[in-house]
Amino acid sequence: MSEVLVLVDHLDGKVRKPTYELLTIAKRLGEPSAVFIGGADKVDDAVAAVKKYGAEKVYVVDDAEIKGYLVAPKAEVLQQIAEKLGDSGPAAILIPSNAEGKEIAGRLAIKLESGLITDAVDVSASEGGEGPVTTQSVFAGSYTVQAKVTKGTPIITVKPNSAAPEESEGKAEQEEFKATISDSAKKAKIVASQPRKASGRPELNEAAIVVSGGRGTGGDFSEVEGLADSLGAAVGASRAAVDSGWIPHAFQIGQTGKVVSPQLYVANGISGAIQHRAGMQTSKTIVAVNKDEEAPIFELVDFGVVGDLHTVLPAATEEINKRKG
Ligand SMILES: Cc1cc2nc3c(=O)[nH]c(=O)nc-3n(C[C@H](O)[C@H](O)[C@H](O)COP(=O)(O)OP(=O)(O)OC[C@H]3O[C@@H](n4cnc5c(N)ncnc54)[C@H](O)[C@@H]3O)c2cc1C
């Protein structure tokens, strides 16, 4: 059975859930092989983690030479592992569908002259054994598309929460892989990085008030956060905001996110798609700010403000803070 390479998504050696989802999907397509690019001192924990979810093999790539750089070296690592597997190659390469993963996948597809599919929400083996079939949700969820890579190694980025991780013990045979990183892959360097500060806000599931932002924020959540802080509220988001990489998935409200039922829910720049409603429509009082008076969210609100959130939210925050003071 051919290997299916899975790029391990981890934070300083701590393997993240999307990796387990990818390993679960990889099992449907062939033999899961994890590719861990990280510090030598983190290898044991990472190998133990992926072993539990069926990794038969783990390519361990010491990141000492590349950790100060952005994504280009990782694409070279995957290219070299894929080429080492020879003509039969890997059956597929699965990469988490986040900003970094999609850039790695794009670069890798060019290097391997292979087809690429991004943002799959499901992947299955095709009946004739001719490579994986993916499912994507496009045009804001109004179409579902099935697709297939027709050239080279299928490179697929898979969205988080596309599969329920299934535990199954793999052999997790370790292979140290020494990649040769070119000078051109080292042209963008990380000069500083800081972990995100703890917010001090209430937990989304438990909060009495939730203030959410959607695509209408344009990616700047500071006004949503400002209003949330003035109300002592938790911050939530639509999937469009999460998929755009503006806010982590943990904040997503809806069918494929969290279901909340606070006393007050304030939706800002959110259209009110059915999948979003599924996560908030039982809120006691619903308020929406949207510049489009026809937006479907207004069908279910108690109070609606037709206006630009960049004007409405700072004004509301200022007024609330004034009254509190
Ligand atoms: C299987 C599946 C599961 C899904 N699960 C979820 C889920 O869990 N949660 C979820 O949210 N979605 C989910 N979706 C996606 C959902 O269908 C919508 O695409 C998504 O909710 C849209 O997010 P949005 O309202 O932020 O963006 P849009 O639909 O693009 O709406 C943006 C809104 O912002 C308004 N706006 C723009 N600029 C401003 C401004 N300056 N001031 C005020 N208003 C402004 C616009 O008028 C518009 O109404 C799912 C889809 C599928 C297919």
The ligand as an SDF file (V2000), in Angstrom:
LIG
                    3D

 53 58  0  0  0  0  0  0  0  0999 V2000
  -21.1260   22.5870    5.8560 C   0  0  0  0  0  0  0  0  0  0  0  0
  -21.0410   24.0380    6.2360 C   0  0  0  0  0  0  0  0  0  0  0  0
  -20.8510   24.3790    7.5400 C   0  0  0  0  0  0  0  0  0  0  0  0
  -20.7750   25.7250    7.9100 C   0  0  0  0  0  0  0  0  0  0  0  0
  -20.6120   26.0560    9.2200 N   0  0  0  0  0  0  0  0  0  0  0  0
  -20.6230   27.3410    9.5800 C   0  0  0  0  0  0  0  0  0  0  0  0
  -20.5120   27.7120   10.9490 C   0  0  0  0  0  0  0  0  0  0  0  0
  -20.3590   26.8810   11.8390 O   0  0  0  0  0  0  0  0  0  0  0  0
  -20.5540   29.0180   11.2590 N   0  0  0  0  0  0  0  0  0  0  0  0
  -20.6930   29.9990   10.3160 C   0  0  0  0  0  0  0  0  0  0  0  0
  -20.6970   31.1850   10.6750 O   0  0  0  0  0  0  0  0  0  0  0  0
  -20.7740   29.6780    9.0180 N   0  0  0  0  0  0  0  0  0  0  0  0
  -20.7270   28.3730    8.6350 C   0  0  0  0  0  0  0  0  0  0  0  0
  -20.7870   28.0670    7.3220 N   0  0  0  0  0  0  0  0  0  0  0  0
  -20.6410   29.1540    6.3370 C   0  0  0  0  0  0  0  0  0  0  0  0
  -21.9190   29.9240    6.0940 C   0  0  0  0  0  0  0  0  0  0  0  0
  -22.6550   29.3110    5.0670 O   0  0  0  0  0  0  0  0  0  0  0  0
  -21.5620   31.3620    5.6470 C   0  0  0  0  0  0  0  0  0  0  0  0
  -20.7190   31.3070    4.5200 O   0  0  0  0  0  0  0  0  0  0  0  0
  -20.8730   32.2030    6.7170 C   0  0  0  0  0  0  0  0  0  0  0  0
  -21.6110   32.1430    7.9270 O   0  0  0  0  0  0  0  0  0  0  0  0
  -20.7840   33.6460    6.2340 C   0  0  0  0  0  0  0  0  0  0  0  0
  -20.0810   34.4070    7.1560 O   0  0  0  0  0  0  0  0  0  0  0  0
  -20.3320   35.9670    7.2650 P   0  0  0  0  0  0  0  0  0  0  0  0
  -21.7680   36.2120    7.5960 O   0  0  0  0  0  0  0  0  0  0  0  0
  -19.3000   36.5230    8.1640 O   0  0  0  0  0  0  0  0  0  0  0  0
  -19.9570   36.4750    5.7960 O   0  0  0  0  0  0  0  0  0  0  0  0
  -20.9070   37.0300    4.6070 P   0  0  0  0  0  0  0  0  0  0  0  0
  -21.9970   36.0660    4.3160 O   0  0  0  0  0  0  0  0  0  0  0  0
  -19.9740   37.3900    3.5420 O   0  0  0  0  0  0  0  0  0  0  0  0
  -21.5620   38.3120    5.2490 O   0  0  0  0  0  0  0  0  0  0  0  0
  -20.8600   39.4670    5.5820 C   0  0  0  0  0  0  0  0  0  0  0  0
  -21.8940   40.4890    6.0050 C   0  0  0  0  0  0  0  0  0  0  0  0
  -21.2060   41.6490    6.4740 O   0  0  0  0  0  0  0  0  0  0  0  0
  -21.9300   42.7860    6.0480 C   0  0  0  0  0  0  0  0  0  0  0  0
  -20.9740   43.9020    6.0450 N   0  0  0  0  0  0  0  0  0  0  0  0
  -19.9380   44.0970    5.2000 C   0  0  0  0  0  0  0  0  0  0  0  0
  -19.2350   45.1710    5.5590 N   0  0  0  0  0  0  0  0  0  0  0  0
  -19.8550   45.6940    6.6430 C   0  0  0  0  0  0  0  0  0  0  0  0
  -19.6230   46.8240    7.4650 C   0  0  0  0  0  0  0  0  0  0  0  0
  -18.5680   47.6360    7.2590 N   0  0  0  0  0  0  0  0  0  0  0  0
  -20.4670   47.0740    8.5010 N   0  0  0  0  0  0  0  0  0  0  0  0
  -21.5400   46.2550    8.7380 C   0  0  0  0  0  0  0  0  0  0  0  0
  -21.8170   45.1710    7.9760 N   0  0  0  0  0  0  0  0  0  0  0  0
  -20.9760   44.8850    6.9490 C   0  0  0  0  0  0  0  0  0  0  0  0
  -22.4690   42.4120    4.6890 C   0  0  0  0  0  0  0  0  0  0  0  0
  -23.6150   43.1940    4.3650 O   0  0  0  0  0  0  0  0  0  0  0  0
  -22.8300   40.9360    4.8920 C   0  0  0  0  0  0  0  0  0  0  0  0
  -24.1810   40.7730    5.2920 O   0  0  0  0  0  0  0  0  0  0  0  0
  -20.8630   26.7330    6.9370 C   0  0  0  0  0  0  0  0  0  0  0  0
  -21.0510   26.3690    5.6020 C   0  0  0  0  0  0  0  0  0  0  0  0
  -21.1510   25.0360    5.2550 C   0  0  0  0  0  0  0  0  0  0  0  0
  -21.3810   24.6840    3.8270 C   0  0  0  0  0  0  0  0  0  0  0  0
  1  2  1  0
  2  3  1  0
  2 52  2  0
  3  4  2  0
  4  5  1  0
  4 50  1  0
  5  6  2  0
  6  7  1  0
  6 13  1  0
  7  8  2  0
  7  9  1  0
  9 10  1  0
 10 11  2  0
 10 12  1  0
 12 13  2  0
 13 14  1  0
 14 15  1  0
 14 50  1  0
 15 16  1  0
 16 17  1  0
 16 18  1  0
 18 19  1  0
 18 20  1  0
 20 21  1  0
 20 22  1  0
 22 23  1  0
 23 24  1  0
 24 25  2  0
 24 26  1  0
 24 27  1  0
 27 28  1  0
 28 29  2  0
 28 30  1  0
 28 31  1  0
 31 32  1  0
 32 33  1  0
 33 34  1  0
 33 48  1  0
 34 35  1  0
 35 36  1  0
 35 46  1  0
 36 37  1  0
 36 45  1  0
 37 38  2  0
 38 39  1  0
 39 40  1  0
 39 45  2  0
 40 41  1  0
 40 42  2  0
 42 43  1  0
 43 44  2  0
 44 45  1  0
 46 47  1  0
 46 48  1  0
 48 49  1  0
 50 51  2  0
 51 52  1  0
 52 53  1  0
M  END
$$$$
